[in-house]
Amino acid sequence: MRRSFALVFLFGIGCGTASNPDTVAAREFVRSLYPSADTVLVEEPEYAAIPKIPKKGVGSSPADRPAVCVVRVRFRHRDGGRTTSDDWVVWVTSDHKAIDWSGNPDGDNWRQYVRSFAKK
């Protein structure tokens, strides 16, 4: 009985968002910008051909490559003595490279944006 539980547990660890190359790319992208990031949580990607990544703000420019998926990443990072929580969506290309990020102040509204391209 213990052996079968261990096999189910190990199989479960290998599946899901942890082993998806797009979620791995998103997690590594965040850690490349915030090496002290901890509690990096990723959600299942949303897939669609996204020709233009939205601008982050005034004066910013979107990435010059189209994305094929978006991954939501929530994390904490330390800056000096202060800890900050962030919620981003990370834009990933067809070759599983994270190329840009956008803040995610509106929760799951990014999913509707991505799904609008999936319908086209």
N, C-alpha and C positions, 0 to 999 in steps of 0.2 A: 504494500500500500504506500509506504513512504517513497519507494522508488518511482511509482507512477506519478505521485504528486510532484516530485522533483523534476521529472521530465516535462510535465505540463507547465510548471513554473518556468523552467529554462526555455521552453518553446515560446511561452508568452512574452518573455523578455526580448527575444529575437525578432518579434513581429511588432507591428504598429509604427508609430511616428519615429521611434528611436532609430530604426533601420532604414527609413525612407531617405534616399539621397537628397531630396529637396529639403526635408526638415533638418537633416544634418548640415546642409549648406547654410540654411538660415541660422541655426544655432552657432555655427563657426563664424559667420559674418558678425553676429552680435558680439561674440567673444573677441573677435579681432579688433573691434572698436572699444570694447569695455573688457579688458582682461580680468578685471576683478568681479565681473558679473557672476552672481550666483542665483540659484533658484530660476534657472532658465527653463521656462515651460513653453513647449511648442504645441500647436494644434494641427490637425489634419490640413493639408494644403487644399486650396481651391484651384482647379485647373481651367484655363481658357487662354486663347490667343489674345494677349493684351498688347496692342500695338504701341501704346504710349503710356508710360508710367506718369501718374499725376505729380505735379510739382509739390514740394514740401512746404514752400512758403515764398514770400516775396524775395526775389533775387535768386532763388534756387532754380536749377534746371533739371529736368528729368533725365534718367539714364538714356543713352543713345541706342540701346538695344531693347527689343521687345521682350516681354516676360511671358512665360507660359504658366506660371503658377505664383500664388501668393501664400505665404505662411505667416500666421500670427504668432508672435513671440512675446511673452511677458517675462520680465526679469527684474532683478534688483542689482544695483551696483553701488560701490562706495566711492566717494570723492572726498578725500580728507577724512574728517570725522562725521560726514553726513552720508546717510543711505537714501537712495532714490529708487523708486519703482517706476518702470517704464512699460509701455504697451505699444509694440510696433507691428507693422506688417512688412515683411521682407519679400522683395520681388526677386524671383528666381527664373533663370533662362532655361532653354531646352537642354542645355548641357550641364544642368544642375549647378550653376554658379549663381550665387547671390550677388545682385548688382546694385541694389539700392534699398532704401527703407522709407517708410512713411510713418508718421505718428498715427496713433489709433485712438483719438479722443472719443469716438462715437461707438465704441464697442463693436458690434457685428455688422455695422453698415458697410464695411469694406466687402463683405461677402456678396451683397447685392450688386455692388459695382463690378466685381469680377464676373458674377453670373450674367450680367447684362451683355458681356462679350461672348459668353458661351452660347448664347441664343442666336448670335449673328451668323 
